[in-house]
Amino acid sequence: MSFDCGFKYLFALSPTLKAGVMCKLQGREEFRRIDFVQKLTRDQILPSTAKTPDRREQQEEEAATVQVREQDRDVLVLKKVSSERPASTAGSGESDWRYMVVSGTPEKILEHLLNDLHLDDVQDKETDTLLDDFLLTYTVFMTTDDLCQALLRHYCAKKYDGKADSPVALCTKRKVLLLASQWTALYKDWLHDDEHSKLFLKTLYRYVLDDVYEYPILEKELKEFQKVLRIHRRHTVDEYSPHRKNRALFHQFSLKENWLQHRGNVNEIEEIFCRVYITDHSYVSIRMKVSSSVQDILKIVAERIQHPEEDLTLVTVTFSGEKHELLPTEIALSKTLESSSRIYTYRKSDTLNPFAENEETQQRSVRILGMNTWDIALELTSFDWSLFNSIHEQELIYFTFSRQGKGENTLNLSLLLQRCNEVQLWVATEILLCSQLGKRVQLVKKFIKIAAHCKAQRNLNSFFAIIMGLNTASVCRLSQTWEKIPGKFKKLFSELESLTDPSLNHKAYRDAFKKMKPPKIPFMPLLLKDVTFIHEGNKTFLDNLVNFEKLHMIADTVRSLRHCRNNQFANDLPQKEHQEAKFYTNHLLVIDNQQTLFELSHRIEPRV
């Protein structure tokens, strides 16, 4: 059959394509012709002497949609689109055609993805994007167990189009291994908690060991798979012989699960967030090692609230009101991580009664005034970067779709959002706890400079938080304070504030952020807003088919995290010069109650 006939046969149901017309194909055989013709176009085998279509015909052809049906129901909808190919691939940067997924069943989307994969070292950009879209969003429309079972079915398929052990079957095995490697590399320790994933990887590895003797070409994929799974032992082809027992090798893999260590086993040196409450609405947000003792925590809290350490004790209080005093040598954090309780610091002389609201927190000096603003901004950026760099892209998907187990699967994202909220409250707390007008003016000036430094350091998360803290209603109403702010600081604050202007969908922020080179930290609530807007504005399923165009838009937004993390922040501040700033920013004193903040505001500047 000639190439021209191939095109005519493929689109026999609609010889003249018009906008909105769908070409319906029945079953796998006709679906395969799409890949055949697409491959011919991609490889430039099709004759180039054909008449060049005019613009109208080209637009009509771009609008063509191919609908794959099985058993009288739609299973896959593809859209024919033009694709700009790089000069190194196409020879002259000319455009070709390919079929992009619009919607489909999970099984057919996966089948199309495997058909579209290349076994070359370099994938097409569109194929890379399709693979990434699928891996980032598959949890929306199928479980991990479903994905694992589907991949095993494709790998173990002995027949393809009625032919036993065809070259296509071997090619499919290699593609499954490629997809599994990409999936494992993308999710890393996220798969540690999923028993289906661990069993799948063990089973697939055993299948490859069984097949590599018959298909030596699989040895390359096997080595790559071993690298992903961190299996360091090398085998020869003879060792893969089916005459040898693979049970020992499989047993070795099951015991040597370096990669499959449980993520929940928190390392003793790992640092976590912890709130130590002083009153019901005031707390010190500290970052401590899990192995820290009660005495270590008390030392930090005592320094932050400027109270004698020997007069304090730590008490866990459950939400039912039950209290338990902790001994100085106990490990406080490990006990409270798994229970629904708060940690309070009490005065020993008060017989396990908390501090009175605002009684102690107001009686303290303003230490921040003696610190360098650039150092403080640098430590805020270092703190935020450690949290931002730990966020997995999948966390944004779970956060948006509110999947089961959301709390565990969005831990790092939640910590960064919590940090942003705490920095905002910290700014208001520091200003409103300062009763002297002169020092309060200095504080506002200092926070404006810190915000400017955060912007210069490309930390938009803390930048937004500080500006929002200065714009808190309880701070904005301090007319006596703002009147004494010098004009150049008011002008600087106005310029910085303009970047937070929400008009035109935060155009000012988006334009400025786009010009910044990585590494950079975005304002995470706005990124989540973008993903949520796409989610709520588009249906996840269309006629019982997965709306993959919606998932592509979400994945495309989530992928922006990669660009932000292309490089690493360099902390070039000498150790001795930033110890005080580091301690200060790692242990923020916060009042988390707007009513309390308003009471403080009216106390330092009563209403006239």
C-alpha positions as CSV (number, residue, x, y, z in Angstrom):
1,M,0.0,0.0,0.0
2,S,1.5,3.4,-1.0
3,F,1.9,6.2,1.4
4,D,-0.9,8.3,-0.3
5,C,-3.2,5.3,-0.1
6,G,-2.3,4.9,3.6
7,F,-3.5,8.4,4.3
8,K,-6.7,7.9,2.3
9,Y,-7.4,4.6,4.1
10,L,-6.7,6.1,7.5
11,F,-9.2,8.9,6.9
12,A,-11.6,6.9,4.8
13,L,-14.5,7.9,7.0
14,S,-14.0,11.5,6.3
15,P,-12.2,12.2,3.0
16,T,-12.6,16.0,3.4
17,L,-11.6,17.1,6.9
18,K,-13.5,20.1,8.3
19,A,-13.3,21.8,11.6
20,G,-15.1,19.8,14.3
21,V,-15.3,16.6,12.3
22,M,-14.1,13.5,14.1
23,C,-12.5,10.5,12.4
24,K,-13.7,7.3,14.1
25,L,-11.6,4.2,14.2
26,Q,-12.7,0.8,15.5
27,G,-10.3,-1.3,17.6
28,R,-6.6,-1.7,18.0
29,E,-5.7,-2.4,14.3
30,E,-7.0,1.0,13.1
31,F,-5.5,2.7,16.2
32,R,-2.1,1.2,15.2
33,R,-2.4,2.9,11.8
34,I,-2.3,6.3,13.5
35,D,1.1,5.4,15.0
36,F,2.2,4.1,11.7
37,V,1.4,7.2,9.7
38,Q,2.6,9.5,12.5
39,K,5.9,7.6,12.5
40,L,6.2,8.0,8.7
41,T,5.6,11.7,9.0
42,R,8.1,12.0,11.9
43,D,10.8,10.2,10.0
44,Q,10.1,12.2,6.8
45,I,9.4,9.1,4.7
46,L,6.3,10.7,3.3
47,P,6.9,12.3,-0.1
48,S,7.7,16.0,0.2
49,T,6.5,16.8,-3.3
50,A,2.9,16.9,-2.3
51,K,1.1,20.2,-2.9
52,T,1.6,22.6,0.0
53,P,-1.8,23.2,1.6
54,D,-3.0,26.8,1.9
55,R,-3.6,28.4,5.3
56,R,-7.3,27.5,5.5
57,E,-6.7,23.9,4.7
58,Q,-3.9,23.8,7.3
59,Q,-6.2,25.2,10.0
60,E,-8.9,22.7,9.1
61,E,-6.4,19.8,9.3
62,E,-5.2,21.0,12.7
63,A,-8.8,20.9,13.9
64,A,-9.1,17.2,13.0
65,T,-9.8,14.9,15.9
66,V,-9.4,11.1,15.9
67,Q,-11.8,9.2,18.0
68,V,-10.8,5.6,18.9
69,R,-13.8,3.3,19.8
70,E,-13.9,-0.2,21.2
71,Q,-17.2,-2.1,21.7
72,D,-19.2,0.9,20.6
73,R,-17.8,3.3,23.2
74,D,-15.1,5.9,23.1
75,V,-11.8,4.9,24.7
76,L,-9.4,7.5,23.3
77,V,-9.7,10.9,21.7
78,L,-6.6,12.3,19.9
79,K,-6.1,15.7,18.3
80,K,-3.9,16.2,15.3
81,V,-1.6,19.1,15.9
82,S,1.4,20.6,14.3
83,S,4.7,20.3,16.0
84,E,7.8,22.4,15.5
85,R,10.8,20.2,15.4
86,P,14.3,21.4,16.1
87,A,16.7,21.8,13.2
88,S,18.9,19.0,14.5
89,T,16.0,16.6,14.2
90,A,14.1,17.8,11.2
91,G,16.9,19.3,9.2
92,S,15.4,22.7,8.7
93,G,13.1,23.3,11.7
94,E,10.0,22.5,9.7
95,S,6.8,21.4,11.3
96,D,5.3,17.9,11.2
97,W,2.1,16.4,12.6
98,R,1.5,14.3,15.7
99,Y,-1.5,13.1,17.7
100,M,-1.9,14.5,21.2
101,V,-4.1,13.0,23.9
102,V,-7.3,15.0,24.5
103,S,-9.1,12.4,26.7
104,G,-9.4,8.7,27.1
105,T,-9.5,5.8,29.5
106,P,-6.5,5.3,31.8
107,E,-5.6,2.1,30.0
108,K,-5.7,3.6,26.5
109,I,-3.8,6.7,27.6
110,L,-1.0,4.4,28.9
111,E,-1.1,2.3,25.8
112,H,-0.8,5.5,23.6
113,L,2.1,6.7,25.8
114,L,4.0,3.4,25.4
115,N,3.4,3.5,21.6
116,D,4.7,7.1,21.5
117,L,7.9,6.4,23.5
118,H,11.2,6.2,21.7
119,L,14.1,3.9,22.7
120,D,16.6,6.5,21.5
121,D,18.8,8.3,24.0
122,V,16.9,11.6,23.2
123,Q,13.1,11.7,23.3
124,D,11.0,14.2,21.3
125,K,10.1,17.2,23.4
126,E,6.4,16.3,23.0
127,T,6.9,12.7,24.0
128,D,8.9,13.8,27.1
129,T,6.0,16.2,28.0
130,L,3.4,13.5,27.5
131,L,5.4,11.1,29.7
132,D,5.9,13.7,32.4
133,D,2.2,14.8,32.3
134,F,1.2,11.2,32.8
135,L,3.6,10.4,35.6
136,L,2.8,13.6,37.5
137,T,-1.0,13.3,37.3
138,Y,-1.8,9.6,37.0
139,T,-2.9,9.4,40.7
140,V,-5.9,11.6,39.7
141,F,-7.5,8.9,37.6
142,M,-5.9,5.6,38.6
143,T,-4.3,4.1,41.7
144,T,-0.7,3.1,41.9
145,D,-1.7,-0.5,42.0
146,D,-3.7,-0.1,38.8
147,L,-0.6,1.4,37.1
148,C,1.7,-1.4,38.3
149,Q,-0.7,-4.1,37.1
150,A,-1.1,-2.4,33.7
151,L,2.6,-2.1,33.2
152,L,3.1,-5.8,34.2
153,R,0.5,-6.8,31.6
154,H,2.2,-4.8,28.9
155,Y,5.6,-6.3,29.8
156,C,4.4,-9.9,29.9
157,A,2.4,-9.7,26.7
158,K,3.6,-12.5,24.5
159,K,1.5,-11.7,21.5
160,Y,0.9,-8.4,19.6
161,D,-1.5,-8.2,16.8
162,G,-1.9,-12.0,16.8
163,K,1.9,-12.6,16.3
164,A,3.7,-14.5,19.0
165,D,7.0,-13.1,20.3
166,S,7.0,-10.4,17.7
167,P,9.7,-7.7,17.8
168,V,7.0,-5.3,18.9
169,A,6.6,-7.3,22.1
170,L,10.3,-7.0,22.9
171,C,10.1,-3.3,22.1
172,T,7.2,-3.0,24.5
173,K,9.2,-4.6,27.3
174,R,12.0,-2.1,26.8
175,K,9.5,0.8,26.8
176,V,7.9,-0.5,30.1
177,L,11.3,-0.6,31.7
178,L,12.0,3.0,30.4
179,L,8.7,4.2,31.8
180,A,9.2,2.4,35.1
181,S,12.7,3.9,35.5
182,Q,11.4,7.4,34.8
183,W,8.6,6.9,37.3
184,T,10.9,5.6,40.0
185,A,13.4,8.5,39.4
186,L,10.6,11.1,39.5
187,Y,8.9,9.8,42.7
188,K,12.0,8.6,44.5
189,D,11.2,8.1,48.2
190,W,7.5,8.7,47.6
191,L,7.2,5.1,46.6
192,H,8.7,3.8,49.8
193,D,5.4,3.9,51.7
194,D,3.5,2.1,49.0
195,E,3.5,-1.7,49.2
196,H,2.2,-2.1,45.7
197,S,5.1,-0.1,44.3
198,K,7.7,-2.2,46.1
199,L,6.1,-5.5,45.1
200,F,5.8,-4.2,41.5
201,L,9.5,-3.2,41.3
202,K,10.6,-6.5,42.8
203,T,8.4,-8.5,40.3
204,L,9.5,-6.5,37.3
205,Y,13.1,-6.9,38.2
206,R,12.7,-10.6,38.5
207,Y,10.9,-10.8,35.1
208,V,13.8,-8.9,33.5
209,L,16.3,-11.3,35.1
210,D,14.3,-14.1,33.5
211,D,14.2,-12.5,30.1
212,V,17.7,-11.1,29.7
213,Y,19.2,-14.4,28.7
214,E,16.7,-14.8,25.8
215,Y,16.9,-11.1,24.9
216,P,20.5,-9.9,25.6
217,I,19.4,-6.4,24.4
218,L,17.6,-6.0,27.7
219,E,20.9,-6.0,29.5
220,K,21.3,-2.2,28.9
221,E,17.8,-1.5,30.3
222,L,18.5,-3.9,33.2
223,K,21.7,-1.9,34.2
224,E,19.8,1.3,34.0
225,F,17.0,-0.2,36.2
226,Q,19.6,-1.4,38.7
227,K,21.0,2.2,38.9
228,V,17.6,3.6,39.7
229,L,17.0,0.9,42.3
230,R,20.5,1.3,43.7
231,I,21.5,-2.3,43.2
232,H,25.2,-2.3,43.0
233,R,26.0,-5.8,42.1
234,R,26.8,-6.6,38.5
235,H,25.8,-9.8,36.7
236,T,26.9,-11.4,33.5
237,V,24.6,-12.6,30.8
238,D,25.4,-16.2,31.8
239,E,24.1,-15.5,35.3
240,Y,20.7,-14.7,33.8
241,S,20.4,-18.1,32.2
242,P,17.0,-19.7,32.9
243,H,18.9,-22.9,34.0
244,R,20.2,-21.0,37.0
245,K,17.8,-20.4,39.9
246,N,17.0,-16.7,40.2
247,R,15.4,-17.1,43.6
248,A,18.7,-16.2,45.3
249,L,19.0,-13.1,43.3
250,F,15.4,-12.1,44.0
251,H,16.0,-12.8,47.7
252,Q,19.1,-10.6,47.6
253,F,17.1,-7.8,46.1
254,S,14.4,-8.1,48.7
255,L,16.9,-7.9,51.5
256,K,19.1,-5.2,50.0
257,E,16.3,-2.5,49.9
258,N,18.5,0.5,50.2
259,W,16.2,2.5,48.0
260,L,13.1,1.0,49.6
261,Q,13.8,2.2,53.1
262,H,10.6,3.4,54.8
263,R,10.3,7.2,54.6
264,G,8.6,7.4,57.9
265,N,11.7,6.3,59.8
266,V,12.8,9.8,60.7
267,N,16.5,10.2,61.1
268,E,17.7,11.5,64.4
269,I,19.5,14.4,62.8
270,E,16.5,15.5,60.7
271,E,15.2,18.9,61.6
272,I,11.4,19.6,61.9
273,F,9.1,22.4,62.8
274,C,7.7,22.6,66.3
275,R,5.5,25.1,68.1
276,V,6.1,25.7,71.7
277,Y,3.1,27.6,73.1
278,I,3.6,30.3,75.7
279,T,-0.1,31.2,75.9
280,D,-3.1,29.9,74.0
281,H,-2.4,32.3,71.1
282,S,1.3,32.9,71.3
283,Y,4.1,30.5,70.5
284,V,7.7,30.2,69.5
285,S,8.1,28.5,66.2
286,I,11.4,26.5,66.4
287,R,13.3,24.3,64.1
288,M,14.9,21.5,66.0
289,K,16.4,18.1,65.5
290,V,14.1,15.2,66.3
291,S,16.6,13.9,68.8
292,S,16.5,17.2,70.8
293,S,15.8,16.9,74.5
294,V,13.4,18.9,76.6
295,Q,16.3,20.8,78.0
296,D,17.5,21.8,74.5
297,I,14.1,23.2,73.7
298,L,13.7,25.0,77.0
299,K,17.1,26.7,76.4
300,I,15.8,28.2,73.1
301,V,12.4,29.1,74.4
302,A,13.9,30.8,77.5
303,E,16.2,32.9,75.3
304,R,13.4,33.9,72.9
305,I,11.0,35.0,75.7
306,Q,13.8,36.3,77.9
307,H,12.8,34.3,80.9
308,P,15.1,32.3,83.2
309,E,15.5,28.7,81.9
310,E,15.5,27.2,85.4
311,D,12.0,28.6,86.0
312,L,10.5,26.9,83.0
313,T,9.2,23.4,82.2
314,L,7.7,21.8,79.1
315,V,4.2,20.3,79.3
316,T,2.2,18.4,76.7
317,V,-1.5,19.2,76.7
318,T,-3.9,17.1,74.8
319,F,-7.0,18.6,73.2
320,S,-9.1,17.0,75.9
321,G,-7.1,19.1,78.5
322,E,-4.9,16.3,79.9
323,K,-1.5,17.5,81.0
324,H,1.8,15.7,81.2
325,E,5.0,17.4,82.4
326,L,8.2,16.3,80.5
327,L,11.5,15.6,82.2
328,P,14.5,17.6,81.1
329,T,16.2,14.5,79.6
330,E,13.2,13.3,77.7
331,I,13.0,13.5,73.9
332,A,10.0,15.8,73.6
333,L,9.5,15.9,69.8
334,S,9.3,12.2,69.2
335,K,6.5,11.9,71.8
336,T,4.4,14.7,70.4
337,L,4.8,13.9,66.7
338,E,2.5,11.0,66.9
339,S,-0.1,12.4,69.3
340,S,-2.7,15.1,69.0
341,S,-1.3,17.4,71.6
342,R,0.4,20.7,72.0
343,I,3.7,21.6,73.8
344,Y,3.4,24.4,76.3
345,T,6.1,26.1,78.4
346,Y,4.9,26.7,81.9
347,R,6.5,28.4,84.9
348,K,7.2,25.8,87.6
349,S,5.9,28.1,90.3
350,D,2.5,28.3,88.7
351,T,1.6,24.6,89.2
352,L,1.2,23.8,85.5
353,N,-0.7,27.0,84.6
354,P,0.2,28.7,81.4
355,F,1.5,32.2,81.1
356,A,-1.2,34.9,81.1
357,E,-2.0,36.4,77.7
358,N,0.4,39.2,76.8
359,E,1.8,39.3,80.4
360,E,5.3,38.2,79.7
361,T,5.7,38.7,75.9
362,Q,5.6,42.5,76.1
363,Q,8.4,42.8,78.7
364,R,11.4,42.3,76.4
365,S,13.9,44.3,74.4
366,V,13.8,44.4,70.6
367,R,16.8,42.4,69.6
368,I,16.2,42.6,65.9
369,L,17.2,46.3,65.9
370,G,20.9,45.3,66.5
371,M,21.1,42.8,63.6
372,N,22.1,43.4,60.0
373,T,19.1,43.4,57.7
374,W,20.9,41.6,54.8
375,D,21.9,38.8,57.3
376,I,18.3,38.4,58.4
377,A,17.0,38.3,54.8
378,L,19.7,35.8,54.0
379,E,18.7,33.5,56.8
380,L,15.0,33.8,55.9
381,T,16.0,32.8,52.4
382,S,18.1,29.9,53.6
383,F,15.3,28.6,55.7
384,D,12.7,29.0,53.0
385,W,14.9,27.3,50.4
386,S,15.5,24.2,52.6
387,L,11.7,23.8,52.7
388,F,11.0,24.7,49.1
389,N,13.7,22.4,47.8
390,S,12.1,19.5,49.7
391,I,8.7,19.9,48.1
392,H,7.9,17.1,45.6
393,E,5.9,18.2,42.6
394,Q,3.3,15.6,43.3
395,E,2.5,17.4,46.6
396,L,0.8,20.2,44.6
397,I,-1.4,17.6,42.8
398,Y,-2.4,16.0,46.1
399,F,-3.0,19.4,47.7
400,T,-5.3,20.5,44.8
401,F,-7.3,17.3,44.4
402,S,-7.5,16.5,48.1
403,R,-6.6,12.9,47.7
404,Q,-6.8,10.4,50.5
405,G,-3.8,10.7,52.7
406,K,-3.4,14.4,51.9
407,G,-1.7,15.2,55.2
408,E,1.1,12.8,54.7
409,N,1.6,13.6,51.1
410,T,1.7,17.3,51.4
411,L,4.0,17.6,54.4
412,N,6.8,19.8,52.9
413,L,4.3,22.0,51.0
414,S,2.3,22.5,54.2
415,L,5.5,23.5,56.1
416,L,6.4,26.1,53.6
417,L,2.8,27.5,53.7
418,Q,3.0,27.5,57.5
419,R,6.3,29.3,57.3
420,C,4.9,32.0,55.1
421,N,2.0,32.6,57.5
422,E,4.3,32.7,60.5
423,V,6.7,35.3,58.9
424,Q,3.6,37.5,58.3
425,L,2.5,37.1,61.9
426,W,6.1,37.6,63.2
427,V,6.3,41.0,61.5
428,A,3.1,42.1,63.1
429,T,4.0,40.6,66.5
430,E,7.4,42.3,66.6
431,I,5.9,45.7,65.8
432,L,2.9,45.5,68.1
433,L,5.0,44.2,71.1
434,C,7.2,47.3,70.8
435,S,5.6,50.0,73.1
436,Q,8.2,52.8,72.4
437,L,7.3,54.9,69.3
438,G,10.9,55.6,68.3
439,K,11.9,51.9,68.3
440,R,8.6,51.0,66.5
441,V,9.5,53.4,63.7
442,Q,13.0,51.8,63.5
443,L,11.3,48.3,63.3
444,V,9.1,49.3,60.4
445,K,12.1,50.7,58.5
446,K,14.0,47.5,59.2
447,F,11.3,45.3,57.9
448,I,11.0,47.4,54.7
449,K,14.7,46.9,54.1
450,I,14.5,43.1,54.9
451,A,11.7,42.8,52.3
452,A,13.8,44.6,49.7
453,H,16.7,42.3,50.5
454,C,14.4,39.2,50.2
455,K,13.4,40.5,46.7
456,A,17.0,41.0,45.8
457,Q,17.8,37.4,46.9
458,R,14.9,36.1,44.8
459,N,12.9,34.9,47.8
460,L,9.4,36.0,46.9
461,N,7.8,33.8,49.6
462,S,9.3,35.8,52.5
463,F,9.0,39.0,50.5
464,F,5.3,38.6,50.2
465,A,4.9,37.5,53.8
466,I,6.8,40.6,55.1
467,I,4.8,43.0,52.9
468,M,1.5,41.4,54.0
469,G,2.7,41.6,57.7
470,L,3.2,45.4,57.3
471,N,-0.2,45.6,55.6
472,T,-2.0,43.8,58.5
473,A,-4.9,45.9,59.7
474,S,-3.5,46.1,63.2
475,V,-0.2,47.5,61.9
476,C,-1.7,49.8,59.2
477,R,-3.8,51.7,61.8
478,L,-0.6,52.8,63.6
479,S,-0.9,56.4,62.2
480,Q,1.7,57.9,64.6
481,T,4.2,55.3,63.6
482,W,3.7,55.6,59.8
483,E,3.8,59.4,60.0
484,K,7.4,59.3,61.3
485,I,8.6,56.9,58.6
486,P,11.0,58.9,56.3
487,G,9.8,59.7,52.8
488,K,12.5,57.5,51.1
489,F,11.3,54.5,53.1
490,K,7.7,55.2,52.2
491,K,8.6,55.4,48.6
492,L,10.5,52.1,48.8
493,F,7.6,50.4,50.5
494,S,5.2,51.7,47.9
495,E,7.4,50.3,45.1
496,L,7.7,46.9,46.9
497,E,4.0,46.9,47.7
498,S,3.2,47.4,44.0
499,L,4.6,43.9,43.3
500,T,2.0,42.4,45.5
501,D,-0.8,44.1,43.6
502,P,-3.4,41.4,42.7
503,S,-4.8,43.3,39.7
504,L,-4.6,41.7,36.2
505,N,-4.0,38.3,37.9
506,H,-0.9,39.5,39.7
507,K,0.7,40.8,36.5
508,A,3.3,42.9,38.3
509,Y,4.6,39.9,40.3
510,R,4.5,37.5,37.4
511,D,6.4,39.8,35.1
512,A,9.1,40.5,37.8
513,F,9.4,36.8,38.7
514,K,9.7,35.7,35.1
515,K,12.8,38.0,34.7
516,M,14.5,36.5,37.7
517,K,17.1,33.8,37.1
518,P,17.0,30.6,39.1
519,P,17.4,29.6,41.9
520,K,14.4,31.5,43.1
521,I,11.5,30.9,45.5
522,P,8.0,31.7,44.2
523,F,5.1,32.9,46.3
524,M,3.7,29.4,46.9
525,P,0.1,30.4,47.7
526,L,-0.2,32.0,44.2
527,L,1.2,29.0,42.5
528,L,-1.4,26.8,44.3
529,K,-4.1,29.3,43.3
530,D,-3.1,28.8,39.6
531,V,-3.3,25.0,39.9
532,T,-6.7,25.3,41.8
533,F,-8.1,27.6,39.2
534,I,-7.3,25.1,36.4
535,H,-8.8,22.3,38.5
536,E,-12.0,24.1,39.4
537,G,-12.5,25.6,35.9
538,N,-12.3,22.3,34.0
539,K,-13.9,18.9,34.5
540,T,-11.6,16.0,35.3
541,F,-13.7,13.6,33.3
542,L,-15.5,14.2,30.0
543,D,-18.1,11.6,29.1
544,N,-16.4,9.1,31.5
545,L,-13.0,9.7,29.8
546,V,-10.1,11.4,31.6
547,N,-9.8,15.0,30.5
548,F,-6.1,14.8,29.8
549,E,-5.9,18.4,28.4
550,K,-6.8,19.6,31.9
551,L,-4.1,17.4,33.5
552,H,-1.5,18.7,31.0
553,M,-2.3,22.3,32.0
554,I,-1.9,21.4,35.7
555,A,1.3,19.5,35.1
556,D,2.7,22.4,33.1
557,T,2.1,24.7,36.0
558,V,3.6,22.3,38.5
559,R,6.7,21.9,36.3
560,S,7.6,25.5,37.0
561,L,9.1,24.3,40.3
562,R,11.9,22.6,38.3
563,H,12.9,25.9,36.6
564,C,13.0,27.6,40.0
565,R,15.3,24.9,41.4
566,N,17.7,24.7,38.5
567,N,20.6,25.9,40.7
568,Q,21.3,26.0,44.4
569,F,21.5,29.0,46.7
570,A,25.0,29.7,47.9
571,N,25.2,30.8,51.5
572,D,28.4,33.0,51.4
573,L,27.9,34.6,54.8
574,P,30.8,33.8,57.3
575,Q,29.7,31.6,60.1
576,K,30.4,33.9,63.0
577,E,28.5,36.8,61.4
578,H,25.2,35.1,61.0
579,Q,24.8,32.9,64.1
580,E,22.6,35.4,65.9
581,A,20.5,36.0,62.8
582,K,20.2,32.3,62.2
583,F,19.0,31.6,65.7
584,Y,16.6,34.5,65.5
585,T,14.9,33.5,62.2
586,N,14.8,29.8,63.1
587,H,12.9,30.5,66.3
588,L,10.2,33.1,65.6
589,L,8.0,34.4,68.3
590,V,4.5,34.7,67.0
591,I,1.0,35.8,68.2
592,D,-1.5,33.8,66.2
593,N,-4.6,35.6,67.1
594,Q,-6.0,38.7,65.3
595,Q,-8.0,39.9,68.2
596,T,-5.0,39.8,70.5
597,L,-3.0,41.7,67.9
598,F,-5.7,44.4,67.7
599,E,-5.7,44.7,71.4
600,L,-2.0,45.3,71.4
601,S,-2.4,47.8,68.6
602,H,-5.0,49.9,70.5
603,R,-2.9,49.7,73.6
604,I,0.2,51.2,72.1
605,E,-1.7,53.7,69.9
606,P,-5.2,54.3,71.4
607,R,-8.0,55.5,69.1
608,V,-8.3,59.2,69.1
